[in-house]
């Protein structure tokens, strides 16, 4: 993926099908697809993190985690 001319590696998850994590990720993805306003806020959250100069994957994940957790809490998914 390229953002503002800088190349980033893609981070992929391998999750056992039908596990709790599988269903959590599926619910999250479907919620983003069904709710453009939520998806846009998520995209803006990620762009803001990058705009702050965050380039380390671990730090990036920690910065976006509160938003993801809030959405999952709304879905009543842990």
DAHUBEL-V33132 format. One record per residue. N is the residue number from 1. SS is DSSP state (A for helix, B for strand, O for the rest). Layout:
n=N ss=SS
n=N ss=SS
//
This chain:
n=1 ss=O
n=2 ss=B
n=3 ss=B
n=4 ss=O
n=5 ss=O
n=6 ss=B
n=7 ss=B
n=8 ss=O
n=9 ss=O
n=10 ss=O
n=11 ss=O
n=12 ss=O
n=13 ss=O
n=14 ss=O
n=15 ss=O
n=16 ss=O
n=17 ss=O
n=18 ss=O
n=19 ss=O
n=20 ss=A
n=21 ss=A
n=22 ss=A
n=23 ss=A
n=24 ss=A
n=25 ss=A
n=26 ss=A
n=27 ss=A
n=28 ss=A
n=29 ss=A
n=30 ss=A
n=31 ss=A
n=32 ss=A
n=33 ss=A
n=34 ss=A
n=35 ss=O
n=36 ss=A
n=37 ss=A
n=38 ss=A
n=39 ss=A
n=40 ss=A
n=41 ss=A
n=42 ss=A
n=43 ss=A
n=44 ss=A
n=45 ss=A
n=46 ss=A
n=47 ss=A
n=48 ss=A
n=49 ss=A
n=50 ss=A
n=51 ss=A
n=52 ss=O
n=53 ss=O
n=54 ss=O
n=55 ss=O
n=56 ss=O
n=57 ss=A
n=58 ss=A
n=59 ss=A
n=60 ss=A
n=61 ss=A
n=62 ss=A
n=63 ss=A
n=64 ss=A
n=65 ss=A
n=66 ss=A
n=67 ss=A
n=68 ss=A
n=69 ss=A
n=70 ss=A
n=71 ss=A
n=72 ss=A
n=73 ss=A
n=74 ss=A
n=75 ss=O
n=76 ss=O
n=77 ss=O
n=78 ss=O
//
